[in-house]
Amino acid sequence: MIGGAPWDLQAALSWGAGFALAALLLALLLDRARAFDRVLFTGCAMLPILIYLHWRITQTLPSFDIAFEPLWARFFLVFETISIAYTLGAAMIMTRCSAERVRARADAAEALLEARGDWPAVDIFICTYNEKLEVLEKAIVSALALDYPPDRFTVWVLDDTRRAWLRDYCDEVGARYLTRPDNKGAKAGNLNSGYRQTAAMTKAPLILVLDADFAPQRQMLKRMVGLFLDPKVGVVQTPQFYFNPDPIQHNLGIAGSWVDDQRVFFDLFQPAKDAWGCAFCVGTGFIVRRDLLDLMGGFPEGAVSEDIYLTYSLLRRGFETRWLNERLSIGLSAEDMAEYCTQRARWCLGTIQVALLRDGPFFGRGYTLGQRLHYLHGMLHWLSKPFLLLLLIGPAIYWVFGVPAFQADHVDFVTYGVPALACFWVHSAWISGGRSLPLFTEVSHAVAALPVTMSLVAAALRPFGRPFKVTAKGRSRTAMTFNRGFAIGFGGILAANLGGIAWSLMGPDNPVEVAAEDVMNIVWASIAIVLALVCLLVSCELPRPRGEERFDVFWRLPGMVVEDCSVSGARLRLVDPARTPAIGTMLDLVLPEVGAVRAEVVRLGAPGIVGIAWRVDPVVRRRIIALLFSRAPDNVARAGRLGVALGGLWRRVRDPDGQKAIRRGS
């Protein structure tokens, strides 16, 4: 009811539909590029959520008692409140954005340094633990191909597994090789080893840090170094982009229509945090001042998230992390669910560790209130993940134990809940520029909820002392695999909700007419079933038969067009299909910026379509790598398209083993 007047379900649905239409109208009329419009829409969209939260706290809890029902209701509400608090905080943070201002400063600084010809020296650290050469070579070769005065930068490969073959490779290509006798301090320790060893050699004032699977784009250094003309800047950070789809995109067949799950964070959230003076380092694709490392005694150790620890160690000393929101490096995304889970569990643990350190943002001195609140908001991101699991199992608990998550009339729930949910969805899609879509956003969060929840439990028991887990990259994935843990978890959720609905409708003791509260739980359970089904599809991992990722290109050569290209081969479209060569034919081509290359015809497709494999020496191979990875075109969607993504999901449902998709991509 609103204002004390009782409503029926039709009136409640009309109320919710009105809010949804009003939110859609605002989204069409307002421009998210304008700060006033962002503040206005955020205020309007968040108001129904605040009203819903007030209703939940004041009108939906049973009387307190030491019993399952009141304890479960309050347990559910705690995590729901955390999730809503995170949502409200994120909306407020994203009312500001520094992307255009920082880009303009980078433009001016680059022009100034270009005119002076006074580029600062840079040491480039490529951190590697156990990656194969097929992964490492992209980063090394692209770093050596940077558009920067050759005498002003040095590429250092920091090998934490002491491999003789990698030393030989670095000598061959012109990179410098460093190692250390142990692995103390994990990645931060490896960085400190490089920092101290290079201090006795080049001692460049700036250090660019790259992970082993991230290839810098040619303009990267020139775009970044000028921002250090501002003396309060301690770190310049760039977003992470990926040249391959992550497991969710790949396993659902939606890489061309749905963004990776970090795009909102990199493209929107960090530029907004930069505007508040609280952007933070994300571990790769950043430059840090050596003199500030000297001041701190090196990269801070003590937490597995050395990146955010670095930012907050500088913040307490008065230095900021500047976020340059440009695509200046591309990397290898997690390729299967095990890697995906390892990453997120490590990020969660690292965030908690930094918070608990004596010099961290909760207990350390020198931080402003705003900086502490921003870190608290980052903690809420991880603490809100268990709520997704509670949403999925809530209906099943109702069916099994007869205990609802909250006590509310279904009409009241529609009255308060539907406007809040509609405004949240519309605002998320609007503020993110299409990077947030219903269903797919929820699935990406639900998939991460299980490993993050397990990490939270482990961190509560023992936050420090657990071994650092490196994300494995570049493994062979030529066969379909099934992630048993995810299958059991989401399969159990699916079975419990299906069984509950069946029992509520066909149980022997049930009345002929379904009760209103049962209808509400049937709707809730149906949504949980859809999410669990899609998560099950994600856990059924399709093979990645291509040894190297392809990039769409359009290179006109005599008699043909190169349509896509990889380090291992390419696809050609012949101008005259009648002149299609036979399999095994050797071709001599001239590629832009590479020169003469030899290739063998290995596959024939539609008329005039030819698949070739390069037959080149290591020098030419490195030229191809530099061409593809230091100026890489987009290979994964930057914004979502709901209709196309739903179409891709439906094709995946109709092709559960992925054989049709494999044949289309071959």
C-alpha positions as CSV (number, residue, x, y, z in Angstrom):
1,M,0.0,0.0,0.0
2,I,1.0,3.6,-0.5
3,G,-0.1,6.3,1.9
4,G,-2.1,3.7,3.9
5,A,-4.5,2.9,1.0
6,P,-4.7,-0.8,0.1
7,W,-4.0,-1.8,-3.5
8,D,-4.7,-4.8,-5.6
9,L,-2.1,-6.6,-7.7
10,Q,-3.2,-4.8,-10.9
11,A,-2.8,-1.4,-9.3
12,A,0.6,-2.4,-8.0
13,L,1.8,-3.6,-11.4
14,S,0.5,-0.4,-13.0
15,W,2.5,1.6,-10.4
16,G,5.6,-0.4,-11.2
17,A,5.1,0.0,-15.0
18,G,4.7,3.7,-14.5
19,F,8.0,3.9,-12.8
20,A,9.7,1.9,-15.5
21,L,8.3,4.1,-18.2
22,A,9.3,7.2,-16.4
23,A,12.8,5.9,-16.0
24,L,13.0,5.0,-19.7
25,L,11.8,8.4,-20.7
26,L,14.4,10.1,-18.5
27,A,17.0,7.9,-20.0
28,L,16.0,9.0,-23.5
29,L,15.9,12.7,-22.6
30,L,19.1,13.0,-20.6
31,D,22.7,12.8,-21.7
32,R,25.0,10.8,-19.5
33,A,28.0,12.9,-20.8
34,R,26.6,15.9,-18.8
35,A,27.4,16.0,-15.1
36,F,24.0,17.6,-14.2
37,D,22.1,14.9,-16.1
38,R,24.0,12.1,-14.3
39,V,23.2,13.6,-10.9
40,L,19.6,14.2,-11.8
41,F,19.0,10.7,-13.1
42,T,20.9,9.1,-10.3
43,G,18.8,10.9,-7.7
44,C,15.6,9.9,-9.4
45,A,16.6,6.3,-10.0
46,M,18.0,5.7,-6.5
47,L,14.9,7.1,-4.7
48,P,12.7,4.1,-5.3
49,I,15.6,1.9,-4.1
50,L,15.8,3.8,-0.8
51,I,12.1,3.6,-0.4
52,Y,12.3,-0.2,-1.0
53,L,15.1,-0.5,1.6
54,H,13.1,1.4,4.2
55,W,10.1,-0.8,3.6
56,R,12.2,-4.0,3.9
57,I,13.7,-2.9,7.2
58,T,10.6,-1.6,8.8
59,Q,7.8,-3.8,7.5
60,T,9.0,-7.2,6.4
61,L,10.9,-8.8,9.4
62,P,9.3,-11.3,11.8
63,S,9.6,-10.7,15.5
64,F,13.0,-11.5,16.8
65,D,13.5,-14.9,18.4
66,I,16.3,-17.5,18.5
67,A,14.7,-19.6,15.8
68,F,15.4,-20.4,12.1
69,E,12.8,-18.1,10.5
70,P,13.7,-14.8,12.2
71,L,17.4,-15.5,12.0
72,W,17.2,-16.4,8.4
73,A,15.2,-13.3,7.6
74,R,17.8,-11.1,9.3
75,F,20.7,-12.9,7.7
76,F,19.2,-12.4,4.3
77,L,18.5,-8.7,5.0
78,V,22.0,-8.0,6.1
79,F,23.5,-9.1,2.8
80,E,20.6,-7.5,0.8
81,T,21.4,-4.2,2.6
82,I,25.1,-4.6,1.8
83,S,24.3,-5.1,-1.8
84,I,22.0,-2.1,-1.9
85,A,24.6,0.0,-0.1
86,Y,27.1,-0.9,-2.7
87,T,24.7,-0.1,-5.5
88,L,23.8,3.3,-4.0
89,G,27.5,4.1,-3.4
90,A,28.4,3.1,-7.0
91,A,25.7,5.3,-8.4
92,M,26.9,8.3,-6.4
93,I,30.5,7.7,-7.4
94,M,29.6,7.5,-11.1
95,T,28.0,11.0,-11.0
96,R,31.5,12.3,-11.7
97,C,33.9,11.4,-14.5
98,S,37.5,12.6,-15.3
99,A,38.0,10.7,-18.6
100,E,37.9,13.7,-20.9
101,R,39.9,16.0,-18.6
102,V,42.7,13.4,-18.2
103,R,42.7,12.7,-21.9
104,A,43.1,16.5,-22.6
105,R,45.9,16.7,-20.2
106,A,47.6,13.7,-21.8
107,D,47.2,15.4,-25.2
108,A,48.8,18.7,-24.0
109,A,51.6,16.9,-22.2
110,E,52.4,14.7,-25.1
111,A,52.6,17.7,-27.5
112,L,54.8,19.6,-25.0
113,L,57.3,16.7,-24.7
114,E,57.2,16.1,-28.4
115,A,58.1,19.7,-29.1
116,R,60.9,19.6,-26.5
117,G,62.2,16.2,-27.6
118,D,62.7,15.6,-23.9
119,W,61.2,12.2,-23.2
120,P,61.9,10.7,-19.8
121,A,63.7,7.4,-19.5
122,V,61.5,4.4,-18.7
123,D,62.3,0.9,-17.5
124,I,59.7,-1.6,-18.7
125,F,59.2,-4.5,-16.3
126,I,57.5,-7.6,-17.8
127,C,56.6,-9.9,-14.8
128,T,56.5,-13.6,-15.6
129,Y,56.2,-16.7,-13.5
130,N,55.5,-19.8,-15.5
131,E,54.0,-18.6,-18.8
132,K,54.9,-20.3,-22.1
133,L,56.8,-18.5,-24.8
134,E,53.6,-18.4,-26.9
135,V,52.1,-16.1,-24.2
136,L,55.3,-14.1,-23.3
137,E,56.4,-13.3,-26.8
138,K,53.5,-11.0,-27.4
139,A,54.4,-8.8,-24.5
140,I,58.1,-8.8,-25.1
141,V,58.0,-8.2,-28.9
142,S,55.3,-5.5,-28.5
143,A,57.3,-3.7,-25.8
144,L,60.4,-3.7,-28.0
145,A,58.2,-2.1,-30.8
146,L,57.0,0.9,-28.8
147,D,57.0,4.2,-30.5
148,Y,59.4,5.9,-28.2
149,P,63.1,7.0,-28.6
150,P,65.0,3.7,-28.5
151,D,67.7,5.1,-26.1
152,R,65.0,6.2,-23.6
153,F,63.5,2.9,-22.7
154,T,64.7,-0.6,-21.7
155,V,62.7,-3.8,-21.6
156,W,63.4,-6.0,-18.6
157,V,61.9,-9.5,-18.3
158,L,61.6,-10.4,-14.6
159,D,61.6,-14.2,-14.6
160,D,60.5,-15.7,-11.3
161,T,61.1,-19.3,-12.4
162,R,64.7,-18.9,-13.6
163,R,64.4,-20.4,-17.1
164,A,67.5,-20.6,-19.2
165,W,65.5,-20.8,-22.4
166,L,63.9,-17.4,-21.6
167,R,67.3,-15.8,-20.9
168,D,68.4,-17.0,-24.4
169,Y,65.2,-15.7,-26.0
170,C,65.7,-12.3,-24.4
171,D,69.3,-12.2,-25.7
172,E,68.0,-13.0,-29.2
173,V,65.3,-10.4,-29.4
174,G,67.1,-7.5,-27.6
175,A,65.4,-7.6,-24.2
176,R,67.2,-7.6,-20.8
177,Y,66.7,-10.6,-18.5
178,L,66.6,-10.5,-14.7
179,T,65.8,-13.2,-12.1
180,R,66.3,-13.8,-8.4
181,P,67.2,-16.9,-6.2
182,D,63.7,-17.3,-4.6
183,N,60.1,-16.3,-4.9
184,K,59.7,-14.4,-1.7
185,G,56.9,-11.8,-1.8
186,A,55.4,-13.3,-5.0
187,K,54.8,-10.6,-7.7
188,A,55.6,-7.7,-5.4
189,G,58.9,-9.4,-4.5
190,N,59.7,-10.0,-8.1
191,L,59.0,-6.3,-8.9
192,N,61.2,-5.3,-6.0
193,S,64.0,-7.5,-7.3
194,G,63.8,-5.7,-10.7
195,Y,63.5,-2.3,-9.1
196,R,66.7,-2.8,-7.0
197,Q,68.8,-4.5,-9.8
198,T,67.9,-1.8,-12.4
199,A,68.8,0.9,-9.8
200,A,72.4,-0.1,-10.3
201,M,72.1,0.0,-14.1
202,T,69.6,2.2,-15.9
203,K,67.8,3.8,-12.9
204,A,65.2,5.2,-15.1
205,P,62.9,7.7,-13.3
206,L,59.7,5.9,-14.5
207,I,58.8,2.2,-14.4
208,L,56.2,0.7,-16.7
209,V,54.8,-2.6,-15.3
210,L,53.2,-5.2,-17.5
211,D,52.0,-8.7,-16.8
212,A,53.4,-11.4,-19.0
213,D,50.3,-11.7,-21.1
214,F,49.7,-8.0,-21.8
215,A,51.0,-6.4,-25.0
216,P,51.5,-2.6,-25.0
217,Q,50.2,-0.6,-27.9
218,R,52.8,1.5,-29.7
219,Q,51.7,4.8,-28.4
220,M,51.5,3.7,-24.8
221,L,54.5,5.5,-23.3
222,K,54.0,8.7,-25.2
223,R,50.4,8.9,-24.0
224,M,51.3,8.2,-20.3
225,V,54.6,9.8,-19.3
226,G,53.5,13.4,-19.8
227,L,50.9,13.1,-17.0
228,F,53.8,12.9,-14.5
229,L,54.4,16.6,-15.2
230,D,51.8,17.0,-12.4
231,P,53.9,16.6,-9.3
232,K,51.1,15.0,-7.2
233,V,50.7,12.1,-9.7
234,G,52.5,9.0,-8.4
235,V,51.0,6.3,-10.7
236,V,49.4,6.5,-14.2
237,Q,47.1,3.6,-14.8
238,T,45.4,2.4,-18.0
239,P,42.4,0.0,-18.3
240,Q,42.8,-3.6,-19.2
241,F,41.4,-4.8,-22.5
242,Y,41.5,-8.4,-23.8
243,F,42.0,-9.9,-27.2
244,N,40.2,-13.1,-26.4
245,P,36.7,-13.7,-24.9
246,D,36.5,-14.6,-21.2
247,P,34.8,-18.0,-20.2
248,I,31.3,-16.4,-20.0
249,Q,31.5,-14.8,-23.4
250,H,33.0,-17.8,-25.0
251,N,30.9,-20.5,-23.5
252,L,27.6,-18.6,-24.2
253,G,28.7,-17.6,-27.7
254,I,28.2,-13.9,-27.1
255,A,31.7,-12.4,-27.5
256,G,30.5,-10.1,-30.2
257,S,27.4,-8.8,-28.3
258,W,28.3,-8.8,-24.6
259,V,31.3,-7.1,-22.8
260,D,33.7,-8.8,-20.5
261,D,32.6,-8.5,-16.8
262,Q,35.2,-5.9,-16.0
263,R,34.2,-3.3,-18.6
264,V,32.0,-1.2,-16.3
265,F,34.8,-1.2,-13.7
266,F,37.5,-0.2,-16.1
267,D,35.6,2.1,-18.5
268,L,33.3,3.9,-16.0
269,F,34.0,3.2,-12.4
270,Q,37.7,4.0,-12.4
271,P,37.4,7.3,-14.3
272,A,34.7,8.2,-11.8
273,K,36.9,7.3,-8.9
274,D,39.7,9.3,-10.5
275,A,37.4,12.3,-10.5
276,W,37.1,11.8,-6.7
277,G,40.9,11.4,-6.3
278,C,40.6,7.7,-5.5
279,A,41.4,5.7,-8.6
280,F,43.7,2.8,-7.9
281,C,46.4,0.7,-9.6
282,V,45.2,-2.6,-11.2
283,G,48.5,-4.5,-11.5
284,T,49.4,-4.2,-15.1
285,G,49.6,-1.3,-17.7
286,F,50.7,1.3,-15.1
287,I,53.7,3.5,-14.7
288,V,55.1,4.5,-11.3
289,R,57.7,7.0,-10.3
290,R,61.0,5.5,-9.1
291,D,61.7,8.3,-6.6
292,L,58.4,7.4,-4.8
293,L,59.5,3.8,-4.7
294,D,62.7,5.0,-3.2
295,L,60.7,6.9,-0.6
296,M,58.7,3.8,0.3
297,G,61.6,1.3,0.1
298,G,60.2,-0.4,-3.0
299,F,56.8,-1.9,-4.0
300,P,54.8,-2.6,-0.8
301,E,54.6,-6.3,0.1
302,G,52.3,-8.0,2.6
303,A,49.2,-8.5,0.5
304,V,48.4,-10.5,-2.6
305,S,46.9,-7.3,-4.2
306,E,50.2,-5.4,-4.4
307,D,48.5,-3.0,-6.9
308,I,45.8,-1.5,-4.7
309,Y,48.3,-1.5,-1.8
310,L,50.7,0.6,-3.9
311,T,48.0,3.2,-4.6
312,Y,47.0,3.5,-0.9
313,S,50.6,3.6,0.2
314,L,51.0,6.6,-2.1
315,L,47.7,8.2,-1.1
316,R,48.7,8.4,2.5
317,R,51.8,10.3,1.4
318,G,49.8,12.8,-0.8
319,F,50.2,11.2,-4.2
320,E,47.4,10.0,-6.5
321,T,46.9,7.4,-9.1
322,R,45.8,9.0,-12.4
323,W,43.5,7.0,-14.6
324,L,44.1,7.4,-18.4
325,N,41.0,5.8,-19.9
326,E,42.5,4.7,-23.2
327,R,43.1,1.3,-24.8
328,L,46.9,1.2,-24.5
329,S,47.5,-2.5,-23.9
330,I,45.7,-5.7,-24.6
331,G,46.0,-9.0,-22.6
332,L,44.9,-12.6,-22.4
333,S,41.7,-13.0,-20.5
334,A,41.1,-16.0,-18.2
335,E,40.4,-18.9,-20.6
336,D,38.4,-21.2,-18.4
337,M,36.3,-21.1,-15.2
338,A,39.2,-22.4,-13.0
339,E,41.3,-19.4,-14.0
340,Y,38.4,-17.0,-13.8
341,C,37.6,-18.2,-10.2
342,T,41.3,-18.0,-9.2
343,Q,41.5,-14.4,-10.3
344,R,38.4,-13.2,-8.5
345,A,39.2,-15.1,-5.3
346,R,42.7,-13.6,-5.2
347,W,41.3,-10.1,-5.8
348,C,38.8,-10.5,-3.0
349,L,41.4,-11.8,-0.6
350,G,43.9,-9.1,-1.5
351,T,41.3,-6.3,-0.9
352,I,40.6,-7.7,2.5
353,Q,44.3,-8.1,3.3
354,V,45.1,-4.5,2.5
355,A,42.1,-3.3,4.6
356,L,43.5,-5.2,7.6
357,L,47.1,-4.0,7.4
358,R,48.3,-1.6,10.1
359,D,49.1,1.0,7.4
360,G,46.0,0.2,5.3
361,P,43.1,2.5,4.7
362,F,41.1,1.3,7.8
363,F,43.8,1.5,10.4
364,G,46.7,3.5,8.9
365,R,47.3,7.2,9.4
366,G,47.3,9.9,6.7
367,Y,44.1,9.0,4.8
368,T,41.2,11.3,4.3
369,L,37.7,10.3,5.2
370,G,36.8,10.1,1.5
371,Q,39.7,7.7,0.7
372,R,38.6,5.5,3.6
373,L,35.0,5.5,2.4
374,H,36.1,4.7,-1.2
375,Y,38.0,1.7,0.1
376,L,35.0,0.6,2.2
377,H,32.9,0.8,-0.9
378,G,35.4,-1.5,-2.7
379,M,35.0,-4.0,0.2
380,L,31.2,-3.9,-0.2
381,H,31.7,-5.1,-3.8
382,W,33.1,-8.4,-2.5
383,L,30.9,-8.6,0.6
384,S,27.8,-8.3,-1.6
385,K,28.5,-11.4,-3.6
386,P,27.0,-13.9,-1.2
387,F,23.6,-12.1,-1.6
388,L,23.4,-13.5,-5.2
389,L,23.7,-17.0,-3.8
390,L,21.1,-16.2,-1.2
391,L,18.8,-15.0,-3.9
392,L,19.2,-18.3,-5.8
393,I,18.6,-20.5,-2.8
394,G,15.9,-18.4,-1.1
395,P,12.9,-20.0,-2.9
396,A,14.2,-23.5,-2.2
397,I,14.5,-22.7,1.5
398,Y,10.9,-21.6,1.4
399,W,9.7,-24.8,-0.3
400,V,11.7,-27.1,2.0
401,F,11.3,-25.4,5.4
402,G,8.3,-23.3,4.8
403,V,10.4,-20.2,5.9
404,P,10.2,-17.1,3.7
405,A,13.2,-14.7,3.4
406,F,10.9,-11.9,4.4
407,Q,7.3,-11.5,5.4
408,A,5.4,-9.4,3.0
409,D,2.1,-9.4,1.1
410,H,2.8,-10.1,-2.6
411,V,1.0,-6.8,-3.6
412,D,3.3,-4.8,-1.3
413,F,6.3,-6.5,-2.7
414,V,5.3,-5.6,-6.3
415,T,4.5,-2.1,-5.1
416,Y,7.9,-1.4,-3.6
417,G,10.1,-4.0,-5.4
418,V,9.2,-3.5,-9.0
419,P,9.9,0.2,-9.2
420,A,13.2,-0.3,-7.4
421,L,14.3,-3.1,-9.8
422,A,13.1,-1.2,-12.9
423,C,14.9,2.0,-12.0
424,F,18.1,0.0,-11.1
425,W,18.1,-1.8,-14.5
426,V,17.4,1.3,-16.5
427,H,19.9,3.4,-14.7
428,S,22.6,0.7,-15.0
429,A,22.1,0.4,-18.7
430,W,22.0,4.2,-19.1
431,I,25.0,5.1,-17.0
432,S,27.1,2.2,-18.4
433,G,26.3,3.0,-22.1
434,G,25.0,-0.5,-22.7
435,R,27.8,-2.3,-20.8
436,S,25.2,-3.6,-18.3
437,L,22.3,-5.8,-19.6
438,P,19.6,-7.7,-17.6
439,L,20.3,-11.4,-17.3
440,F,23.9,-11.3,-18.6
441,T,25.1,-8.9,-15.9
442,E,23.4,-11.1,-13.2
443,V,25.0,-14.3,-14.6
444,S,28.5,-12.8,-14.6
445,H,28.0,-11.8,-11.0
446,A,26.4,-15.1,-10.0
447,V,29.3,-17.1,-11.6
448,A,31.8,-15.2,-9.5
449,A,29.7,-15.3,-6.3
450,L,30.6,-18.9,-5.4
451,P,34.4,-18.6,-5.5
452,V,34.2,-15.1,-3.8
453,T,32.0,-16.4,-1.1
454,M,34.4,-19.2,-0.4
455,S,37.3,-16.8,-0.4
456,L,35.4,-14.6,2.1
457,V,34.9,-17.5,4.4
458,A,38.6,-18.5,4.1
459,A,39.7,-14.9,4.7
460,A,37.5,-14.7,7.9
461,L,39.3,-17.7,9.2
462,R,42.8,-16.9,8.0
463,P,43.3,-13.7,6.0
464,F,47.1,-14.0,5.8
465,G,49.6,-16.7,5.2
466,R,47.8,-18.5,2.3
467,P,49.9,-19.1,-0.9
468,F,49.7,-16.7,-3.8
469,K,47.9,-18.4,-6.7
470,V,49.0,-17.3,-10.2
471,T,46.3,-17.3,-12.9
472,A,47.4,-20.0,-15.4
473,K,47.4,-18.8,-19.0
474,G,47.9,-20.3,-22.4
475,R,47.0,-23.9,-21.7
476,S,45.7,-26.2,-24.4
477,R,41.9,-26.4,-24.6
478,T,41.2,-28.6,-27.6
479,A,38.4,-30.6,-25.9
480,M,35.2,-29.8,-24.2
481,T,35.4,-29.8,-20.4
482,F,32.9,-29.7,-17.6
483,N,33.5,-27.7,-14.4
484,R,32.3,-30.2,-11.8
485,G,32.2,-27.7,-8.9
486,F,30.0,-25.2,-10.7
487,A,27.8,-27.9,-12.2
488,I,27.1,-29.4,-8.7
489,G,26.4,-26.0,-7.2
490,F,24.2,-24.6,-9.9
491,G,22.7,-28.0,-10.7
492,G,21.7,-28.3,-7.0
493,I,20.1,-24.8,-7.1
494,L,18.2,-25.7,-10.3
495,A,17.0,-29.0,-8.9
496,A,15.9,-27.5,-5.6
497,N,13.9,-24.8,-7.2
498,L,12.3,-27.1,-9.8
499,G,11.4,-29.6,-7.1
500,G,9.9,-26.8,-5.0
501,I,7.7,-25.5,-7.8
502,A,6.6,-29.0,-8.7
503,W,5.7,-29.8,-5.0
504,S,3.8,-26.5,-4.6
505,L,1.7,-27.2,-7.6
506,M,1.2,-31.0,-7.4
507,G,1.9,-32.0,-3.8
508,P,-0.8,-34.2,-2.2
509,D,-1.6,-31.8,0.7
510,N,-1.7,-28.7,-1.4
511,P,-4.9,-26.8,-1.9
512,V,-6.5,-26.6,-5.3
513,E,-5.8,-22.9,-5.6
514,V,-2.2,-21.8,-5.2
515,A,-1.7,-19.3,-2.3
516,A,-0.6,-15.8,-3.2
517,E,2.7,-16.2,-1.3
518,D,3.4,-19.4,-3.2
519,V,2.8,-17.5,-6.5
520,M,5.4,-14.9,-5.5
521,N,7.9,-17.7,-4.7
522,I,7.1,-19.5,-7.9
523,V,8.0,-16.3,-9.8
524,W,11.2,-15.9,-7.7
525,A,12.1,-19.5,-8.2
526,S,11.6,-19.3,-12.0
527,I,14.0,-16.4,-12.2
528,A,16.5,-18.4,-10.1
529,I,16.0,-21.4,-12.5
530,V,16.8,-19.3,-15.5
531,L,20.0,-17.9,-13.9
532,A,21.1,-21.3,-12.8
533,L,20.5,-22.8,-16.3
534,V,22.6,-20.1,-17.9
535,C,25.3,-20.6,-15.3
536,L,25.2,-24.3,-16.0
537,L,25.9,-23.5,-19.7
538,V,28.9,-21.4,-18.6
539,S,30.2,-24.4,-16.6
540,C,30.0,-26.6,-19.7
541,E,33.2,-25.2,-21.3
542,L,33.5,-25.2,-25.1
543,P,36.9,-26.0,-26.6
544,R,39.1,-23.3,-28.0
545,P,40.5,-25.1,-31.0
546,R,42.5,-22.2,-32.4
547,G,46.0,-22.1,-31.2
548,E,46.2,-18.3,-31.7
549,E,43.6,-15.7,-31.5
550,R,42.4,-14.2,-34.8
551,F,42.0,-10.5,-35.4
552,D,39.7,-9.1,-38.1
553,V,41.7,-7.1,-40.6
554,F,41.1,-5.8,-44.1
555,W,44.4,-5.7,-46.0
556,R,44.1,-5.4,-49.7
557,L,46.8,-7.4,-51.5
558,P,47.1,-8.1,-55.3
559,G,44.2,-10.4,-56.2
560,M,43.0,-10.9,-52.6
561,V,41.9,-9.4,-49.3
562,V,43.3,-10.7,-45.9
563,E,40.1,-10.8,-43.8
564,D,41.5,-12.1,-40.6
565,C,45.0,-12.8,-39.3
566,S,46.7,-14.5,-36.4
567,V,50.3,-15.3,-35.5
568,S,49.9,-18.7,-37.1
569,G,47.9,-18.0,-40.3
570,A,45.2,-16.0,-42.0
571,R,42.0,-16.2,-44.0
572,L,42.1,-14.8,-47.6
573,R,39.2,-13.8,-49.9
574,L,40.2,-14.1,-53.5
575,V,39.0,-11.5,-56.1
576,D,38.6,-14.3,-58.6
577,P,37.3,-17.5,-57.0
578,A,38.1,-19.5,-60.1
579,R,41.8,-19.1,-59.3
580,T,41.6,-20.7,-55.9
581,P,44.8,-22.6,-55.2
582,A,44.9,-26.2,-54.1
583,I,45.7,-27.3,-50.5
584,G,49.4,-27.5,-50.1
585,T,50.2,-24.6,-52.5
586,M,52.9,-22.2,-51.3
587,L,52.0,-18.5,-51.6
588,D,54.3,-15.5,-51.4
589,L,52.6,-12.4,-49.9
590,V,53.7,-9.0,-48.8
591,L,52.1,-7.8,-45.6
592,P,52.0,-4.2,-44.4
593,E,54.9,-3.4,-42.0
594,V,56.1,-7.0,-42.2
595,G,57.3,-7.4,-45.8
596,A,57.6,-10.7,-47.7
597,V,56.1,-13.8,-46.1
598,R,55.6,-17.3,-47.2
599,A,52.4,-19.2,-46.5
600,E,50.9,-22.6,-47.3
601,V,47.2,-23.2,-48.2
602,V,45.9,-25.5,-45.5
603,R,42.1,-25.1,-45.9
604,L,39.5,-24.3,-48.5
605,G,36.1,-22.8,-47.4
606,A,33.3,-21.2,-49.4
607,P,34.2,-20.3,-53.1
608,G,37.2,-17.9,-53.0
609,I,37.9,-18.4,-49.3
610,V,41.3,-19.8,-48.4
611,G,42.9,-20.6,-45.1
612,I,46.7,-20.3,-45.0
613,A,49.4,-21.1,-42.4
614,W,52.5,-19.0,-42.2
615,R,55.8,-20.7,-43.1
616,V,58.2,-18.1,-41.8
617,D,61.4,-17.8,-39.7
618,P,61.5,-16.4,-36.2
619,V,62.4,-12.9,-37.3
620,V,59.4,-12.6,-39.6
621,R,57.2,-14.2,-37.0
622,R,58.1,-11.5,-34.5
623,R,57.2,-8.9,-37.2
624,I,53.8,-10.4,-37.5
625,I,53.4,-10.4,-33.7
626,A,54.4,-6.7,-33.6
627,L,51.9,-5.9,-36.4
628,L,49.0,-7.7,-34.7
629,F,49.5,-7.1,-31.0
630,S,51.1,-3.6,-30.8
631,R,48.3,-2.1,-33.0
632,A,45.6,-4.6,-32.2
633,P,42.0,-4.0,-33.5
634,D,39.1,-4.7,-31.2
635,N,38.4,-8.4,-30.9
636,V,35.7,-8.4,-28.2
637,A,32.6,-6.2,-27.9
638,R,32.9,-2.9,-26.0
639,A,29.1,-2.6,-25.4
640,G,26.3,-5.0,-25.1
641,R,23.4,-5.6,-27.5
642,L,20.6,-7.4,-25.7
643,G,18.8,-8.8,-28.7
644,V,21.9,-10.2,-30.3
645,A,23.2,-11.6,-27.0
646,L,19.9,-13.3,-26.4
647,G,20.1,-14.8,-29.9
648,G,23.6,-16.1,-29.2
649,L,22.4,-17.6,-25.9
650,W,19.5,-19.3,-27.7
651,R,21.9,-20.8,-30.3
652,R,24.1,-22.1,-27.4
653,V,21.0,-23.8,-25.8
654,R,20.3,-25.4,-29.2
655,D,24.0,-26.4,-29.6
656,P,24.9,-27.8,-26.1
657,D,28.2,-29.4,-27.2
658,G,29.3,-26.4,-29.3
659,Q,30.0,-28.4,-32.5
660,K,28.1,-26.1,-34.8
661,A,29.9,-23.1,-33.3
662,I,33.2,-24.8,-33.8
663,R,32.4,-25.6,-37.4
664,R,31.3,-22.0,-38.0
665,G,34.6,-20.7,-36.6
666,S,36.9,-23.1,-38.3
